[in-house]
């Protein structure tokens, strides 16, 4: 198992042992833009032979994320959904996976519309209630899949308790750790077997690269995921690996600032009369505040908030100036998302609304802009809507 206990997390971001050394003193791992490696001879292949099976730049990223998550091995894929799908390839027809009810739309889609074709059953449950999770475990159940905090309502699952439950029933625990990153939360330390990241988000941090990462807790799982990665072939290219290695070095300083601003903004949103509800686990009013304080090292920088009416939500989307309007998150720029038509659009309307994902819900990924500027931007949008209503 990879460990980086000698130094603090921020130092390990810069000095993780990539396993790739000896390149004329280069302080960064070079980009090995190569498909094929020259073999020593037909009976004695080198460390690498073909970049689908292994590439030095990709290996450096994989070793880095494994160390940061305290796992046995890491794997880099061409997107977050490629990472999710490759993990789901560990299962077979007749298997059942219990999944968080509040989950990213792309994960919902791939479970219900793709892997369902191969006989893999999904059962959605309120993952914040461990008793409810246990109630739906059957003889076909093979894994429990957690998003914590969840997307988009930032619900927090007691990962340690769910992982302990899974262990009693000989199930795998899979955690999507995209919102928190290994800086704020390390699910393997809490008992999880597999950790997934859409590295496109905070690991990159700059909206310039797409990729997914997987970390596993033991060598047996490492062999299984490695087989899928090589056989399925959804690997991350060396240029993109280089960008992730670069982005990850500033993960701590970015999140420190983003979290500080997110908490201030969440408190401000709570005070606005046109905001019906604010979902941010760093607020003491959040029902899971004590749990996340105990199991994580921070609260993240994602805020969801529900407005008093749908028209106001559309007005804000059209009138904010500092936040990009888009489907992603975790970048240096703030990104405002309308889940019903963007991140969760692939969920059928009736299912979305039952989950509470209505037209009036917005999700904000807080970037590195100054708090006062972001507050003023949203305040101006709210005021202009109020003035518009008065003139009608």
URQUINOR-V942443 format. One record per residue. N is the residue number from 1. RES is the residue in one letter. SS is DSSP state (@ for helix, = for strand, . for the rest). OMEGA is omega in whole degrees, 0 to 359 (* if undefined). D_LAST is the distance of its C-alpha to the last C-alpha in Angstrom with 2 decimals. Layout:
N;RES;SS;OMEGA;D_LAST
N;RES;SS;OMEGA;D_LAST
This chain:
1;X;.;178;64.67
2;X;.;176;63.02
3;X;.;177;62.73
4;X;.;186;61.50
5;X;.;186;62.46
6;X;.;183;64.31
7;X;.;177;61.27
8;X;.;186;57.73
9;X;@;181;54.92
10;X;@;177;53.58
11;X;@;180;57.07
12;X;@;176;57.59
13;X;@;182;54.52
14;X;@;190;56.46
15;X;@;175;59.95
16;X;.;181;59.79
17;X;.;184;63.03
18;X;.;184;62.11
19;X;.;180;65.63
20;X;.;187;65.49
21;X;.;169;67.79
22;X;.;183;70.25
23;X;.;175;68.27
24;X;.;176;69.87
25;X;.;179;68.13
26;X;.;182;64.55
27;X;.;174;62.15
28;X;.;178;59.71
29;X;.;180;60.66
30;X;.;175;61.11
31;X;.;178;59.23
32;X;.;182;61.80
33;X;.;187;60.42
34;X;.;178;63.17
35;X;.;189;63.53
36;X;=;179;67.27
37;X;.;179;69.78
38;X;.;181;73.47
39;X;.;181;75.53
40;X;.;172;78.80
41;X;=;187;80.62
42;X;.;180;80.13
43;X;.;184;81.31
44;X;=;180;79.72
45;X;.;178;76.04
46;X;.;180;74.23
47;X;.;180;71.36
48;X;.;175;68.94
49;X;.;184;69.53
50;X;=;192;66.22
51;X;.;171;62.75
52;X;.;182;61.27
53;X;.;180;63.79
54;X;.;180;63.50
55;X;.;185;62.48
56;X;@;180;63.20
57;X;@;178;59.67
58;X;@;180;58.19
59;X;@;179;60.87
60;X;@;177;60.00
61;X;@;181;56.38
62;X;@;177;57.55
63;X;@;181;60.02
64;X;@;182;57.44
65;X;@;177;54.86
66;X;@;179;57.70
67;X;@;183;58.82
68;X;@;178;55.39
69;X;.;182;54.85
70;X;.;180;58.46
71;X;.;181;59.18
72;X;.;182;62.24
73;X;=;178;60.77
74;X;=;182;57.62
75;X;=;182;56.46
76;X;=;184;54.03
77;X;=;189;52.15
78;X;.;176;50.07
79;X;.;175;46.74
80;X;@;179;45.48
81;X;@;173;45.47
82;X;@;177;49.00
83;X;@;178;50.01
84;X;@;184;48.48
85;X;@;179;50.06
86;X;@;176;53.42
87;X;@;180;53.53
88;X;@;177;52.72
89;X;.;176;55.70
90;X;.;186;57.91
91;X;.;184;57.37
92;X;.;183;58.79
93;X;.;180;58.36
94;X;.;179;58.27
95;X;.;178;56.94
96;X;=;176;53.93
97;X;=;176;51.53
98;X;=;190;49.40
99;X;=;175;46.08
100;X;=;180;43.25
101;X;.;181;40.48
102;X;.;190;37.85
103;X;.;179;38.92
104;X;.;184;37.93
105;X;@;180;36.92
106;X;@;177;39.71
107;X;@;176;42.31
108;X;@;183;41.04
109;X;@;185;41.26
110;X;@;178;44.77
111;X;@;189;46.05
112;X;@;185;44.67
113;X;@;179;44.97
114;X;@;184;47.89
115;X;@;174;50.32
116;X;@;178;49.93
117;X;@;182;51.75
118;X;@;174;54.71
119;X;.;177;54.94
120;X;.;185;53.33
121;X;=;177;51.37
122;X;=;174;48.38
123;X;=;181;47.51
124;X;=;185;44.25
125;X;=;173;44.35
126;X;.;187;42.70
127;X;.;178;44.80
128;X;.;178;43.99
129;X;.;185;46.24
130;X;@;179;49.80
131;X;@;178;51.05
132;X;@;178;48.63
133;X;@;182;49.89
134;X;@;182;53.47
135;X;@;185;52.81
136;X;.;177;51.90
137;X;.;179;54.85
138;X;.;180;57.21
139;X;.;179;60.47
140;X;.;184;58.59
141;X;=;180;56.37
142;X;=;184;57.28
143;X;=;172;54.49
144;X;=;186;51.46
145;X;=;188;48.60
146;X;=;161;46.37
147;X;=;180;43.23
148;X;.;354;42.94
149;X;.;187;40.37
150;X;.;183;38.75
151;X;.;18;36.04
152;X;.;190;33.14
153;X;.;174;33.35
154;X;.;174;36.11
155;X;.;186;38.39
156;X;.;177;41.88
157;X;.;174;45.08
158;X;.;187;48.35
159;X;@;182;50.15
160;X;@;181;53.53
161;X;@;179;53.50
162;X;@;178;52.35
163;X;@;178;54.94
164;X;@;176;57.62
165;X;@;180;56.70
166;X;@;180;56.89
167;X;@;179;60.26
168;X;@;181;61.63
169;X;.;179;60.83
170;X;.;179;61.94
171;X;.;173;58.50
172;X;=;172;56.93
173;X;=;181;53.97
174;X;=;181;51.56
175;X;=;170;48.80
176;X;=;186;45.99
177;X;.;186;45.89
178;X;.;185;43.36
179;X;.;189;40.81
180;X;.;184;43.56
181;X;@;179;46.28
182;X;@;177;49.90
183;X;@;185;49.09
184;X;@;184;47.05
185;X;.;181;48.61
186;X;.;187;51.93
187;X;@;179;52.03
188;X;@;176;55.69
189;X;@;180;56.64
190;X;@;176;54.88
191;X;.;180;56.90
192;X;.;179;54.94
193;X;.;183;56.96
194;X;=;177;54.52
195;X;=;181;51.63
196;X;=;173;49.16
197;X;=;158;46.89
198;X;=;185;44.41
199;X;.;174;45.86
200;X;.;189;43.15
201;X;.;188;41.06
202;X;.;181;42.54
203;X;.;174;46.12
204;X;.;175;45.15
205;X;.;187;42.21
206;X;.;177;41.41
207;X;.;183;39.70
208;X;.;182;42.69
209;X;.;178;44.86
210;X;.;179;44.78
211;X;.;178;47.39
212;X;=;180;48.35
213;X;=;176;50.97
214;X;=;174;53.02
215;X;=;180;55.39
216;X;=;189;57.96
217;X;.;185;60.00
218;X;.;185;63.45
219;X;@;179;65.75
220;X;@;177;65.79
221;X;@;178;62.04
222;X;@;178;62.41
223;X;@;182;64.92
224;X;@;180;62.68
225;X;@;178;59.57
226;X;@;177;61.75
227;X;@;179;63.08
228;X;@;181;59.61
229;X;@;182;58.51
230;X;@;183;61.58
231;X;@;182;61.68
232;X;@;169;57.97
233;X;.;182;57.68
234;X;.;187;54.03
235;X;=;179;55.16
236;X;.;181;53.39
237;X;.;185;54.68
238;X;@;177;56.38
239;X;@;180;53.81
240;X;@;177;51.08
241;X;@;178;53.46
242;X;@;180;54.05
243;X;@;177;50.34
244;X;@;177;50.04
245;X;@;178;53.14
246;X;@;183;51.57
247;X;@;186;48.16
248;X;@;182;49.71
249;X;.;180;51.45
250;X;.;184;48.25
251;X;@;184;46.87
252;X;@;184;47.57
253;X;@;177;46.22
254;X;@;183;43.02
255;X;@;177;42.41
256;X;@;181;43.37
257;X;@;182;40.61
258;X;@;179;38.03
259;X;@;180;38.71
260;X;@;180;38.43
261;X;@;181;35.00
262;X;@;180;33.88
263;X;@;179;34.88
264;X;@;179;33.02
265;X;@;180;29.82
266;X;@;178;30.20
267;X;@;180;30.58
268;X;@;178;27.48
269;X;@;180;25.39
270;X;@;184;26.80
271;X;.;185;25.36
272;X;.;185;21.70
273;X;.;181;19.62
274;X;.;179;17.64
275;X;=;185;21.07
276;X;=;182;22.65
277;X;=;177;26.13
278;X;=;180;28.18
279;X;=;177;31.35
280;X;.;187;33.87
281;X;.;176;37.53
282;X;.;175;38.12
283;X;.;180;36.03
284;X;.;177;38.32
285;X;.;179;35.83
286;X;.;184;36.40
287;X;.;182;38.81
288;X;.;184;41.13
289;X;@;182;41.26
290;X;@;181;44.91
291;X;@;182;46.03
292;X;@;176;44.64
293;X;@;181;45.99
294;X;@;189;49.37
295;X;@;182;49.54
296;X;.;181;47.77
297;X;.;180;47.95
298;X;.;188;44.21
299;X;.;181;40.80
300;X;.;185;39.64
301;X;.;176;36.56
302;X;=;176;34.19
303;X;=;168;31.14
304;X;=;178;29.02
305;X;=;182;25.87
306;X;=;182;23.55
307;X;=;185;19.84
308;X;.;179;17.85
309;X;.;184;16.20
310;X;@;182;17.04
311;X;@;179;13.83
312;X;@;179;14.44
313;X;@;179;18.00
314;X;@;179;17.24
315;X;@;180;15.02
316;X;@;179;18.01
317;X;@;183;20.45
318;X;@;190;18.91
319;X;@;174;18.43
320;X;.;185;21.59
321;X;.;185;24.29
322;X;.;182;27.49
323;X;.;170;27.70
324;X;=;177;28.92
325;X;=;185;27.23
326;X;.;188;30.14
327;X;.;187;32.44
328;X;.;182;35.04
329;X;.;171;35.58
330;X;.;185;38.19
331;X;.;179;38.05
332;X;.;175;38.12
333;X;.;176;34.52
334;X;.;181;31.75
335;X;=;180;30.57
336;X;=;185;27.38
337;X;=;172;27.79
338;X;.;188;25.73
339;X;.;185;28.66
340;X;.;182;27.46
341;X;.;183;27.47
342;X;.;189;29.96
343;X;.;183;32.73
344;X;.;182;32.83
345;X;.;182;31.77
346;X;.;175;35.39
347;X;.;180;35.19
348;X;.;187;34.35
349;X;@;182;30.83
350;X;@;178;32.23
351;X;@;177;34.47
352;X;@;185;31.76
353;X;@;176;29.52
354;X;@;177;32.60
355;X;@;181;33.24
356;X;.;180;29.73
357;X;.;184;28.68
358;X;.;180;25.17
359;X;.;183;22.26
360;X;.;182;20.89
361;X;=;174;24.22
362;X;=;177;24.93
363;X;=;182;28.39
364;X;=;170;29.16
365;X;=;186;32.62
366;X;.;181;33.03
367;X;.;184;34.91
368;X;.;174;36.79
369;X;.;179;34.03
370;X;.;181;34.02
371;X;@;184;32.12
372;X;@;180;30.33
373;X;@;178;29.05
374;X;@;179;27.82
375;X;@;180;26.15
376;X;@;180;24.39
377;X;@;179;23.24
378;X;@;179;21.68
379;X;@;178;20.32
380;X;@;179;18.56
381;X;@;178;16.98
382;X;@;181;15.85
383;X;@;181;14.54
384;X;@;177;12.59
385;X;@;178;10.88
386;X;@;180;10.22
387;X;@;177;8.91
388;X;@;181;6.56
389;X;@;181;5.40
390;X;@;183;5.55
391;X;@;181;3.79
392;X;.;*;0.00
